[in-house]
């Protein structure tokens, strides 16, 4: 189950970029349709988690609306292979948040790993082709941070809400929020919907049913049953899946600096998770 999550998410990341490239679809609107589909499919099969609705609402604001608005708007301005490397800051951020909220002890090797991760991102962000517009990089970094905050909020539920129930109600709350965000911050939505081809709608189906409904149900189940340090390391496979998909589907290529930066970032996350898992 843990191995399936980075494969599902990594491929979804690449397919979202395909929709942006081929259909010129507004990113927040794409995510709104994604969560709308998830809601329509799952909400019929789960009961309202009485006593947890207000907490799930705020989880949806942070881990769905804000996080995906930032991450996918940033992805729209970057190569998918570059964005997925930057997204790896999710786990260092999550470890930092766990130390702050749950008082988890940070070893010197973990601190060094976190510093190494940020140095790899700085190396990637320093490439000449990104210097003219670093906003997409900062948006993805912001998305990684809010994702980590959201996972801490979910962890504090203590597994009292099932995976399918949690993602169904997160999607239900996030859908109107995302449509409102698209209306406020994007334009050309009607034209984009009219001209959306079958590839774009197929991506919406994958994002809504596979990446969100299935992928997040598995992830929330694992997060409720196991420590973050046990399940987090499996996310190291995310860039492998996404970069492979980007090379095959988008004909992207990593530059030498991106490749070195990717090795640094992935190695740093491995250092953090290795130390955390053995603690």
C-alpha positions, 0 to 999 in steps of 0.5 A: 500500500505504501509503495502504491502512493508515490506511484499514483501521486507521481504519475498524477503530477506529470499528467496534470502538467500534460493538461496544462501544456495541451489544454491550457487549463487554469490550474486551480480550476483543474483541481476544483474539477478534480475534487468535485469528481472525488466528492461525487464518487465518494460522498455517497458511501461515507457517513458524516464524521460527527464531532470532526467536521470543523477540524476536517473543514480546516484540514481541507482549507490547508491541505487541499485548497491552499496547498494545491492552489500553490503547488499546481499554479507553480507547476504550471510555470515549471517543468514537471521534473523540476517541480517534483524535486522542489516538492520533496521539501514536503518531508523536511517541512513535515519533520520540522513540524513534527518536532514543533507540534509533537516535540519529536527530537531532531538529531544533528544528522536530521538537521544536516539533512534538512539543510542539505535539502534546502541547499539542493533547492537553492542550486536548482533555483539558481539556474539561469532559465529560472532567474527571470521568474522565481515565483513558480519555485516559491509557489511550489515551496509554499505548497510543500510547506502547507502540505506538511502542515496539513499532514500534521493536522491529519495526524492529530486526528489519531486515526479516528476518521477513516481514509475514505471518509476523510478524503471524501469530506476534505474534497466536499469542503475543498470543492467550493473553496477551489471554484471560488479561488479560481474565480478570484485569481484566474481568468478564461475559465469558460473558454477553457471548459469549452475547448478542453479536449478528451485528454484534459478530461481524462486527466481530471478523471485520473486526478479525481478518482485515482490520485485523490480518491484512491491515493489519498485514502491509502495515505490517510489510512497509513498515516492513521496507523503508522508513525510519520517516520515509517510511511514518509520514506516511501515518498522518496519514490515520488520524483522517480515516478514523476521524472520518468513520466515527464521524460516519456510523456513531455519529453523533458530532460534534466539539466546537469544542475537539476540532476545534481540538485535532485541527487542532493535533495533526495539524498538529504530526505533519505538521511532524514528518514533513515535517522528518523526511522531508527530513532 
